[in-house]
């Protein structure tokens, strides 16, 4: 068929994105002057022609929309859009009759979506890959990993060896599962929900004796914050997004929860969502706190910096101790001390272990 012409690409990109979403069975809802994808509030359609998903930092044209949400190849996506627009690749657009357009409209009415069976990936015989990834690359302690494995919140899958995070109903039935690749250290990480899951649930660990719930975007951030604060008692929920669908479900199942800590990412979508959700749930009568990471994008980044900083200070203390004993300093040790001194100066003062940041949070107050 050859390459697409500029005119053909322009026709493909000019397709109405709202109508296209209905044609490929992606449900939308109108929010003010824009549209968002149901169950994925961070994915917004603007001017019916472009889209952006804030939680993932991706977006673009109608072509990108099909490639991202329907896993189409570039040529397949453009061909689909040209066909949708009624264009025949002879260089001359087809002028469809009114009868043909009505028939197309009937055909494109959203059909009832077939329910995909929810089948969990097979478990691997061991969790060696899971431990190696979370401890070496994410700087989590074995204690928090053991805690999550004990409560059946995750496992290592076979044959691809991904981490599978589980979200359960109050009766213990698994309703939600997402996967995280552990072998893509240098490329784009694999992430994705297991097909057929219920997105009104998220990864959660509820303590019936706790009236407080910490809310995170991702499961690894929840593990990181629990590990840093050494808090194994407060209930936690990982939304898997910045929409509060899973939070509404948890609050319905656990009416004993009275206090909410929004521990979302420290980026623009996370801060906007934290303020929006904070106001919403204050007005619902909950006591609400905002506890974003002290610095860095998310709680895991903050934990990694804290752990690496501790290791550097231990090395610095050992070097100063050797100096105190009047031992001759080698050139190598001089260079290492200068490097550690430079790194320690570049780290915020509150990371030096002087200030305890484990319980720092800001109470949210909303005006009606």
VENVENZI-V610870 format. One record per pair of residues at least 24 apart in sequence whose C-alpha atoms are under 10 Angstrom apart, sorted by the first residue. I is the first residue (numbers start at 1). J is the second residue. D is the distance in whole Angstrom. If there is no record, write none. Layout:
i=I j=J d=D
i=I j=J d=D
//
This chain:
i=1 j=89 d=8
i=3 j=75 d=9
i=4 j=75 d=9
i=4 j=78 d=8
i=4 j=79 d=9
i=4 j=89 d=9
i=5 j=89 d=10
i=5 j=91 d=9
i=7 j=91 d=9
i=8 j=78 d=8
i=8 j=79 d=9
i=8 j=81 d=10
i=8 j=82 d=7
i=8 j=87 d=9
i=8 j=88 d=10
i=8 j=89 d=8
i=8 j=91 d=8
i=8 j=92 d=10
i=8 j=93 d=9
i=9 j=63 d=9
i=9 j=78 d=7
i=9 j=79 d=10
i=9 j=81 d=9
i=9 j=82 d=8
i=10 j=82 d=10
i=11 j=78 d=9
i=11 j=81 d=8
i=11 j=82 d=7
i=11 j=85 d=7
i=11 j=86 d=10
i=11 j=87 d=8
i=11 j=93 d=10
i=12 j=61 d=9
i=12 j=62 d=7
i=12 j=63 d=7
i=12 j=77 d=9
i=12 j=78 d=6
i=12 j=79 d=8
i=12 j=80 d=8
i=12 j=81 d=5
i=12 j=82 d=5
i=12 j=83 d=9
i=12 j=84 d=9
i=12 j=85 d=7
i=12 j=87 d=9
i=13 j=49 d=7
i=13 j=50 d=9
i=13 j=60 d=10
i=13 j=61 d=6
i=13 j=62 d=5
i=13 j=63 d=7
i=13 j=64 d=9
i=13 j=78 d=9
i=13 j=81 d=8
i=13 j=82 d=9
i=14 j=48 d=9
i=14 j=49 d=7
i=14 j=50 d=9
i=14 j=61 d=9
i=14 j=62 d=8
i=14 j=63 d=10
i=14 j=81 d=9
i=14 j=82 d=10
i=14 j=85 d=9
i=15 j=48 d=8
i=15 j=49 d=7
i=15 j=61 d=9
i=15 j=62 d=7
i=15 j=63 d=10
i=15 j=81 d=7
i=15 j=82 d=9
i=15 j=84 d=8
i=15 j=85 d=7
i=16 j=47 d=9
i=16 j=48 d=6
i=16 j=49 d=6
i=16 j=50 d=9
i=16 j=62 d=8
i=16 j=81 d=10
i=16 j=84 d=10
i=16 j=85 d=9
i=17 j=45 d=8
i=17 j=46 d=9
i=17 j=47 d=9
i=17 j=48 d=5
i=17 j=49 d=5
i=17 j=50 d=7
i=17 j=51 d=8
i=17 j=61 d=9
i=17 j=62 d=6
i=17 j=63 d=10
i=17 j=65 d=8
i=18 j=45 d=8
i=18 j=46 d=10
i=18 j=47 d=9
i=18 j=48 d=6
i=18 j=49 d=8
i=18 j=50 d=10
i=18 j=62 d=10
i=19 j=48 d=9
i=19 j=84 d=10
i=19 j=105 d=10
i=19 j=108 d=9
i=19 j=109 d=9
i=19 j=110 d=10
i=20 j=48 d=10
i=20 j=49 d=10
i=20 j=62 d=8
i=20 j=65 d=9
i=20 j=66 d=9
i=20 j=81 d=8
i=20 j=84 d=8
i=20 j=85 d=10
i=20 j=108 d=9
i=21 j=62 d=9
i=21 j=65 d=9
i=21 j=66 d=9
i=21 j=69 d=10
i=21 j=110 d=9
i=22 j=108 d=7
i=22 j=109 d=7
i=22 j=110 d=6
i=22 j=111 d=9
i=23 j=84 d=9
i=23 j=105 d=10
i=23 j=107 d=9
i=23 j=108 d=5
i=23 j=109 d=7
i=23 j=110 d=6
i=23 j=111 d=9
i=24 j=66 d=9
i=24 j=69 d=9
i=24 j=70 d=8
i=24 j=108 d=9
i=24 j=110 d=8
i=24 j=111 d=9
i=25 j=70 d=10
i=25 j=108 d=9
i=25 j=109 d=9
i=25 j=110 d=6
i=25 j=111 d=7
i=25 j=112 d=8
i=25 j=113 d=7
i=26 j=69 d=9
i=26 j=70 d=9
i=26 j=110 d=9
i=26 j=113 d=9
i=27 j=110 d=9
i=27 j=113 d=10
i=38 j=243 d=10
i=39 j=198 d=10
i=39 j=199 d=7
i=39 j=200 d=8
i=39 j=241 d=9
i=39 j=242 d=10
i=39 j=243 d=7
i=39 j=244 d=9
i=39 j=245 d=7
i=39 j=246 d=10
i=40 j=199 d=9
i=40 j=240 d=10
i=40 j=241 d=7
i=40 j=242 d=8
i=40 j=243 d=7
i=40 j=244 d=10
i=40 j=245 d=9
i=41 j=241 d=8
i=41 j=242 d=7
i=41 j=243 d=6
i=41 j=244 d=9
i=41 j=245 d=10
i=42 j=241 d=8
i=42 j=242 d=7
i=42 j=243 d=7
i=42 j=269 d=8
i=42 j=273 d=9
i=53 j=269 d=10
i=54 j=241 d=10
i=54 j=242 d=9
i=54 j=268 d=9
i=54 j=269 d=6
i=54 j=270 d=9
i=55 j=217 d=9
i=55 j=240 d=10
i=55 j=241 d=7
i=55 j=242 d=7
i=55 j=243 d=10
i=55 j=265 d=10
i=55 j=267 d=10
i=55 j=268 d=9
i=55 j=269 d=7
i=55 j=270 d=8
i=56 j=241 d=9
i=56 j=269 d=10
i=57 j=269 d=10
i=84 j=108 d=10
i=115 j=195 d=10
i=115 j=196 d=7
i=115 j=197 d=10
i=116 j=195 d=7
i=116 j=196 d=5
i=116 j=197 d=8
i=117 j=194 d=10
i=117 j=195 d=7
i=117 j=196 d=5
i=117 j=197 d=8
i=118 j=174 d=10
i=118 j=175 d=8
i=118 j=176 d=9
i=118 j=177 d=9
i=118 j=194 d=7
i=118 j=195 d=6
i=118 j=196 d=4
i=118 j=197 d=6
i=118 j=198 d=9
i=119 j=177 d=9
i=119 j=194 d=8
i=119 j=195 d=8
i=119 j=196 d=8
i=119 j=197 d=8
i=120 j=157 d=9
i=120 j=164 d=9
i=120 j=166 d=9
i=120 j=174 d=9
i=120 j=176 d=9
i=120 j=177 d=7
i=120 j=178 d=10
i=120 j=194 d=7
i=120 j=195 d=9
i=120 j=196 d=10
i=120 j=197 d=9
i=121 j=155 d=10
i=121 j=156 d=9
i=121 j=157 d=6
i=121 j=158 d=7
i=121 j=159 d=9
i=121 j=160 d=9
i=121 j=161 d=10
i=121 j=162 d=9
i=121 j=163 d=10
i=121 j=164 d=8
i=121 j=177 d=9
i=121 j=179 d=9
i=121 j=194 d=8
i=122 j=155 d=10
i=122 j=156 d=9
i=122 j=157 d=6
i=122 j=158 d=5
i=122 j=159 d=8
i=122 j=160 d=10
i=122 j=161 d=10
i=122 j=164 d=10
i=123 j=155 d=7
i=123 j=156 d=6
i=123 j=157 d=4
i=123 j=158 d=5
i=123 j=159 d=8
i=123 j=161 d=9
i=123 j=162 d=10
i=123 j=163 d=10
i=123 j=164 d=9
i=124 j=155 d=8
i=124 j=156 d=6
i=124 j=157 d=5
i=124 j=158 d=5
i=124 j=159 d=7
i=124 j=160 d=9
i=124 j=161 d=7
i=124 j=162 d=9
i=125 j=156 d=8
i=125 j=157 d=9
i=125 j=158 d=8
i=126 j=155 d=9
i=126 j=156 d=7
i=126 j=157 d=9
i=126 j=158 d=10
i=126 j=161 d=10
i=127 j=155 d=7
i=127 j=156 d=6
i=127 j=157 d=9
i=127 j=161 d=9
i=127 j=163 d=9
i=128 j=156 d=8
i=128 j=161 d=10
i=129 j=156 d=7
i=129 j=157 d=10
i=129 j=161 d=7
i=129 j=162 d=8
i=129 j=163 d=9
i=129 j=182 d=7
i=129 j=183 d=8
i=130 j=154 d=9
i=130 j=155 d=8
i=130 j=156 d=6
i=130 j=157 d=9
i=130 j=161 d=8
i=130 j=162 d=8
i=130 j=163 d=6
i=130 j=164 d=10
i=130 j=181 d=10
i=130 j=182 d=7
i=130 j=183 d=10
i=131 j=156 d=9
i=131 j=163 d=10
i=131 j=182 d=10
i=132 j=182 d=9
i=133 j=163 d=9
i=133 j=181 d=9
i=133 j=182 d=6
i=133 j=183 d=8
i=133 j=185 d=9
i=134 j=163 d=10
i=134 j=182 d=8
i=134 j=220 d=9
i=134 j=223 d=10
i=134 j=224 d=10
i=137 j=182 d=9
i=137 j=185 d=8
i=137 j=304 d=9
i=138 j=220 d=8
i=138 j=221 d=10
i=138 j=224 d=8
i=138 j=300 d=7
i=138 j=301 d=8
i=138 j=303 d=8
i=138 j=304 d=7
i=138 j=307 d=10
i=139 j=224 d=8
i=139 j=227 d=10
i=139 j=300 d=8
i=139 j=301 d=9
i=139 j=303 d=7
i=139 j=304 d=6
i=139 j=305 d=9
i=139 j=306 d=9
i=139 j=307 d=7
i=139 j=308 d=9
i=140 j=220 d=9
i=140 j=223 d=8
i=140 j=224 d=7
i=140 j=225 d=10
i=140 j=226 d=10
i=140 j=227 d=7
i=140 j=228 d=9
i=140 j=300 d=9
i=140 j=303 d=8
i=140 j=304 d=8
i=140 j=307 d=9
i=141 j=223 d=9
i=141 j=224 d=9
i=141 j=227 d=7
i=141 j=228 d=9
i=142 j=227 d=10
i=143 j=227 d=8
i=143 j=230 d=10
i=144 j=223 d=7
i=144 j=224 d=8
i=144 j=226 d=8
i=144 j=227 d=6
i=144 j=228 d=10
i=144 j=230 d=9
i=144 j=231 d=10
i=144 j=232 d=9
i=145 j=223 d=8
i=145 j=227 d=9
i=147 j=223 d=10
i=147 j=232 d=8
i=148 j=205 d=9
i=148 j=223 d=8
i=151 j=205 d=8
i=152 j=205 d=10
i=153 j=177 d=10
i=153 j=203 d=7
i=153 j=204 d=8
i=153 j=205 d=8
i=153 j=219 d=9
i=154 j=178 d=9
i=154 j=179 d=9
i=154 j=203 d=9
i=154 j=219 d=10
i=155 j=179 d=10
i=156 j=180 d=10
i=156 j=181 d=10
i=156 j=182 d=9
i=157 j=181 d=10
i=162 j=190 d=9
i=162 j=191 d=9
i=163 j=191 d=10
i=164 j=192 d=10
i=164 j=193 d=9
i=164 j=194 d=9
i=165 j=193 d=9
i=165 j=194 d=10
i=165 j=202 d=9
i=165 j=203 d=7
i=165 j=204 d=10
i=165 j=218 d=10
i=165 j=219 d=7
i=165 j=220 d=9
i=165 j=238 d=10
i=166 j=194 d=10
i=166 j=201 d=9
i=166 j=202 d=8
i=166 j=203 d=5
i=166 j=204 d=8
i=166 j=219 d=9
i=167 j=197 d=9
i=167 j=198 d=9
i=167 j=199 d=9
i=167 j=200 d=10
i=167 j=201 d=6
i=167 j=202 d=5
i=167 j=203 d=4
i=167 j=204 d=6
i=167 j=205 d=9
i=167 j=237 d=9
i=167 j=238 d=9
i=167 j=239 d=10
i=167 j=246 d=10
i=168 j=198 d=10
i=168 j=201 d=7
i=168 j=202 d=7
i=168 j=203 d=7
i=168 j=204 d=7
i=168 j=205 d=9
i=168 j=250 d=10
i=169 j=201 d=7
i=169 j=202 d=9
i=169 j=203 d=10
i=169 j=204 d=9
i=169 j=249 d=9
i=169 j=250 d=8
i=169 j=253 d=8
i=170 j=204 d=10
i=170 j=205 d=10
i=170 j=206 d=9
i=170 j=249 d=10
i=170 j=250 d=8
i=170 j=253 d=7
i=170 j=254 d=8
i=171 j=253 d=10
i=174 j=198 d=9
i=174 j=201 d=9
i=174 j=202 d=10
i=174 j=203 d=10
i=175 j=199 d=8
i=175 j=200 d=9
i=175 j=201 d=7
i=175 j=202 d=8
i=175 j=203 d=9
i=176 j=200 d=8
i=176 j=201 d=6
i=176 j=202 d=6
i=176 j=203 d=7
i=177 j=201 d=9
i=177 j=202 d=8
i=177 j=203 d=8
i=177 j=240 d=10
i=178 j=202 d=9
i=178 j=203 d=9
i=178 j=219 d=9
i=178 j=240 d=8
i=180 j=219 d=10
i=180 j=220 d=10
i=193 j=240 d=9
i=198 j=246 d=9
i=199 j=239 d=9
i=199 j=240 d=9
i=199 j=241 d=10
i=199 j=245 d=7
i=199 j=246 d=7
i=200 j=239 d=9
i=200 j=243 d=10
i=200 j=244 d=9
i=200 j=245 d=5
i=200 j=246 d=4
i=200 j=247 d=8
i=200 j=248 d=8
i=200 j=249 d=6
i=200 j=250 d=9
i=201 j=237 d=9
i=201 j=238 d=9
i=201 j=239 d=8
i=201 j=240 d=9
i=201 j=244 d=10
i=201 j=245 d=7
i=201 j=246 d=4
i=201 j=247 d=8
i=201 j=248 d=9
i=201 j=249 d=7
i=201 j=250 d=8
i=202 j=236 d=10
i=202 j=237 d=6
i=202 j=238 d=6
i=202 j=239 d=5
i=202 j=240 d=7
i=202 j=241 d=9
i=202 j=244 d=10
i=202 j=245 d=9
i=202 j=246 d=5
i=202 j=247 d=8
i=202 j=249 d=9
i=202 j=250 d=9
i=203 j=236 d=8
i=203 j=237 d=6
i=203 j=238 d=5
i=203 j=239 d=7
i=203 j=240 d=8
i=203 j=246 d=9
i=204 j=235 d=8
i=204 j=236 d=6
i=204 j=237 d=4
i=204 j=238 d=6
i=204 j=239 d=9
i=204 j=246 d=9
i=204 j=247 d=10
i=204 j=250 d=9
i=205 j=232 d=10
i=205 j=233 d=9
i=205 j=234 d=9
i=205 j=235 d=6
i=205 j=236 d=5
i=205 j=237 d=7
i=205 j=238 d=9
i=206 j=233 d=9
i=206 j=234 d=8
i=206 j=235 d=5
i=206 j=236 d=6
i=206 j=237 d=8
i=206 j=250 d=9
i=206 j=254 d=9
i=206 j=257 d=10
i=207 j=232 d=9
i=207 j=233 d=7
i=207 j=234 d=7
i=207 j=235 d=5
i=207 j=236 d=9
i=207 j=254 d=10
i=207 j=257 d=10
i=208 j=233 d=10
i=208 j=234 d=10
i=208 j=235 d=8
i=208 j=254 d=8
i=208 j=256 d=8
i=208 j=257 d=9
i=209 j=233 d=9
i=209 j=234 d=9
i=209 j=235 d=9
i=209 j=256 d=9
i=209 j=257 d=9
i=210 j=234 d=6
i=210 j=235 d=6
i=210 j=256 d=8
i=210 j=257 d=7
i=210 j=258 d=9
i=210 j=259 d=9
i=211 j=235 d=8
i=211 j=254 d=9
i=211 j=255 d=9
i=211 j=256 d=6
i=211 j=257 d=4
i=211 j=258 d=5
i=211 j=259 d=6
i=211 j=260 d=9
i=212 j=236 d=9
i=212 j=256 d=9
i=212 j=257 d=6
i=212 j=258 d=6
i=212 j=259 d=5
i=212 j=260 d=6
i=212 j=261 d=8
i=212 j=287 d=9
i=212 j=288 d=10
i=213 j=237 d=7
i=213 j=247 d=10
i=213 j=250 d=10
i=213 j=251 d=9
i=213 j=257 d=7
i=213 j=258 d=8
i=213 j=259 d=6
i=213 j=260 d=5
i=213 j=261 d=6
i=213 j=262 d=9
i=213 j=288 d=10
i=214 j=238 d=9
i=214 j=259 d=9
i=214 j=260 d=6
i=214 j=261 d=5
i=214 j=262 d=6
i=214 j=263 d=7
i=214 j=264 d=9
i=214 j=289 d=9
i=214 j=290 d=10
i=214 j=291 d=9
i=215 j=239 d=7
i=215 j=244 d=10
i=215 j=246 d=10
i=215 j=247 d=8
i=215 j=260 d=7
i=215 j=261 d=6
i=215 j=262 d=5
i=215 j=263 d=6
i=215 j=264 d=7
i=215 j=274 d=10
i=215 j=290 d=10
i=215 j=291 d=10
i=216 j=240 d=8
i=216 j=241 d=9
i=216 j=242 d=9
i=216 j=261 d=9
i=216 j=262 d=7
i=216 j=263 d=5
i=216 j=264 d=5
i=216 j=265 d=8
i=216 j=270 d=10
i=216 j=274 d=10
i=216 j=291 d=10
i=216 j=292 d=9
i=216 j=298 d=10
i=216 j=299 d=9
i=217 j=241 d=5
i=217 j=242 d=6
i=217 j=243 d=9
i=217 j=244 d=10
i=217 j=262 d=9
i=217 j=263 d=8
i=217 j=264 d=6
i=217 j=265 d=7
i=217 j=270 d=8
i=217 j=298 d=9
i=217 j=299 d=10
i=218 j=242 d=10
i=218 j=264 d=9
i=218 j=265 d=9
i=218 j=298 d=9
i=218 j=299 d=9
i=218 j=300 d=10
i=219 j=300 d=10
i=220 j=298 d=10
i=220 j=299 d=8
i=220 j=300 d=7
i=221 j=263 d=9
i=221 j=264 d=9
i=221 j=265 d=9
i=221 j=293 d=10
i=221 j=298 d=7
i=221 j=299 d=5
i=221 j=300 d=5
i=221 j=301 d=9
i=221 j=302 d=10
i=221 j=303 d=9
i=222 j=263 d=8
i=222 j=264 d=10
i=222 j=299 d=8
i=222 j=300 d=8
i=223 j=299 d=9
i=223 j=300 d=8
i=223 j=303 d=10
i=224 j=298 d=9
i=224 j=299 d=6
i=224 j=300 d=5
i=224 j=301 d=9
i=224 j=302 d=9
i=224 j=303 d=6
i=224 j=304 d=9
i=225 j=263 d=9
i=225 j=293 d=9
i=225 j=298 d=10
i=225 j=299 d=6
i=225 j=300 d=7
i=225 j=302 d=9
i=225 j=303 d=8
i=225 j=358 d=9
i=226 j=299 d=10
i=226 j=358 d=10
i=227 j=300 d=10
i=227 j=303 d=8
i=228 j=299 d=9
i=228 j=300 d=9
i=228 j=302 d=9
i=228 j=303 d=7
i=228 j=304 d=10
i=228 j=306 d=9
i=228 j=307 d=9
i=228 j=357 d=9
i=228 j=358 d=7
i=229 j=356 d=10
i=229 j=357 d=8
i=229 j=358 d=5
i=229 j=359 d=7
i=230 j=358 d=8
i=231 j=358 d=9
i=235 j=260 d=10
i=236 j=260 d=10
i=236 j=261 d=9
i=237 j=262 d=10
i=237 j=263 d=10
i=238 j=263 d=10
i=238 j=264 d=9
i=239 j=264 d=10
i=241 j=270 d=10
i=241 j=273 d=10
i=242 j=269 d=8
i=242 j=270 d=7
i=242 j=271 d=10
i=242 j=272 d=9
i=242 j=273 d=6
i=242 j=274 d=8
i=242 j=277 d=9
i=243 j=273 d=8
i=243 j=277 d=9
i=244 j=273 d=9
i=244 j=277 d=8
i=257 j=286 d=9
i=257 j=287 d=10
i=258 j=285 d=8
i=258 j=286 d=5
i=258 j=287 d=6
i=258 j=288 d=9
i=259 j=285 d=9
i=259 j=286 d=6
i=259 j=287 d=5
i=259 j=288 d=6
i=259 j=289 d=8
i=260 j=286 d=7
i=260 j=287 d=6
i=260 j=288 d=5
i=260 j=289 d=6
i=260 j=290 d=9
i=260 j=363 d=10
i=260 j=364 d=10
i=261 j=287 d=9
i=261 j=288 d=6
i=261 j=289 d=5
i=261 j=290 d=6
i=261 j=291 d=6
i=261 j=292 d=9
i=261 j=361 d=8
i=261 j=362 d=9
i=261 j=363 d=9
i=261 j=364 d=9
i=262 j=288 d=8
i=262 j=289 d=6
i=262 j=290 d=5
i=262 j=291 d=6
i=262 j=292 d=7
i=262 j=361 d=9
i=262 j=362 d=10
i=262 j=364 d=10
i=263 j=289 d=9
i=263 j=290 d=6
i=263 j=291 d=5
i=263 j=292 d=5
i=263 j=293 d=7
i=263 j=298 d=9
i=263 j=299 d=8
i=263 j=361 d=9
i=264 j=290 d=8
i=264 j=291 d=8
i=264 j=292 d=6
i=264 j=293 d=8
i=264 j=297 d=9
i=264 j=298 d=7
i=264 j=299 d=8
i=265 j=291 d=9
i=265 j=292 d=6
i=265 j=293 d=7
i=265 j=295 d=10
i=265 j=296 d=9
i=265 j=297 d=6
i=265 j=298 d=5
i=265 j=299 d=7
i=265 j=300 d=10
i=266 j=291 d=9
i=266 j=292 d=6
i=266 j=293 d=6
i=266 j=294 d=8
i=266 j=295 d=7
i=266 j=296 d=7
i=266 j=297 d=5
i=266 j=298 d=6
i=266 j=299 d=8
i=267 j=292 d=9
i=267 j=293 d=10
i=267 j=296 d=8
i=267 j=297 d=6
i=267 j=298 d=8
i=268 j=297 d=10
i=270 j=297 d=9
i=270 j=298 d=9
i=274 j=364 d=10
i=275 j=364 d=8
i=275 j=365 d=10
i=275 j=366 d=9
i=276 j=366 d=10
i=278 j=363 d=9
i=278 j=364 d=6
i=278 j=365 d=8
i=278 j=366 d=8
i=279 j=364 d=7
i=279 j=365 d=7
i=279 j=366 d=5
i=279 j=367 d=8
i=279 j=368 d=9
i=280 j=366 d=9
i=281 j=364 d=10
i=281 j=366 d=9
i=282 j=364 d=8
i=282 j=365 d=7
i=282 j=366 d=7
i=282 j=367 d=9
i=282 j=368 d=10
i=283 j=365 d=9
i=283 j=366 d=7
i=283 j=367 d=9
i=283 j=368 d=7
i=287 j=363 d=8
i=287 j=364 d=8
i=287 j=365 d=9
i=288 j=362 d=9
i=288 j=363 d=6
i=288 j=364 d=5
i=288 j=365 d=8
i=288 j=366 d=10
i=289 j=360 d=10
i=289 j=361 d=6
i=289 j=362 d=5
i=289 j=363 d=4
i=289 j=364 d=5
i=289 j=365 d=9
i=290 j=360 d=9
i=290 j=361 d=6
i=290 j=362 d=5
i=290 j=363 d=6
i=290 j=364 d=6
i=291 j=359 d=9
i=291 j=360 d=7
i=291 j=361 d=5
i=291 j=362 d=6
i=291 j=363 d=9
i=291 j=364 d=10
i=292 j=360 d=9
i=292 j=361 d=8
i=292 j=362 d=9
i=293 j=357 d=10
i=293 j=360 d=10
i=293 j=361 d=10
i=294 j=348 d=10
i=294 j=350 d=9
i=294 j=351 d=10
i=294 j=357 d=8
i=294 j=360 d=9
i=294 j=361 d=10
i=295 j=348 d=9
i=295 j=351 d=10
i=302 j=351 d=10
i=305 j=347 d=9
i=305 j=351 d=8
i=306 j=347 d=10
i=306 j=351 d=7
i=306 j=352 d=9
i=306 j=353 d=9
i=307 j=351 d=10
i=309 j=340 d=10
i=309 j=343 d=9
i=309 j=344 d=7
i=309 j=347 d=8
i=309 j=351 d=7
i=309 j=352 d=8
i=309 j=353 d=9
i=310 j=351 d=9
i=310 j=352 d=8
i=310 j=353 d=8
i=312 j=337 d=10
i=312 j=339 d=10
i=312 j=340 d=6
i=312 j=341 d=9
i=312 j=343 d=8
i=312 j=344 d=8
i=313 j=340 d=8
i=313 j=341 d=9
i=313 j=343 d=10
i=313 j=344 d=8
i=313 j=352 d=8
i=313 j=353 d=10
i=315 j=340 d=8
i=316 j=340 d=7
i=316 j=341 d=8
i=316 j=344 d=10
//
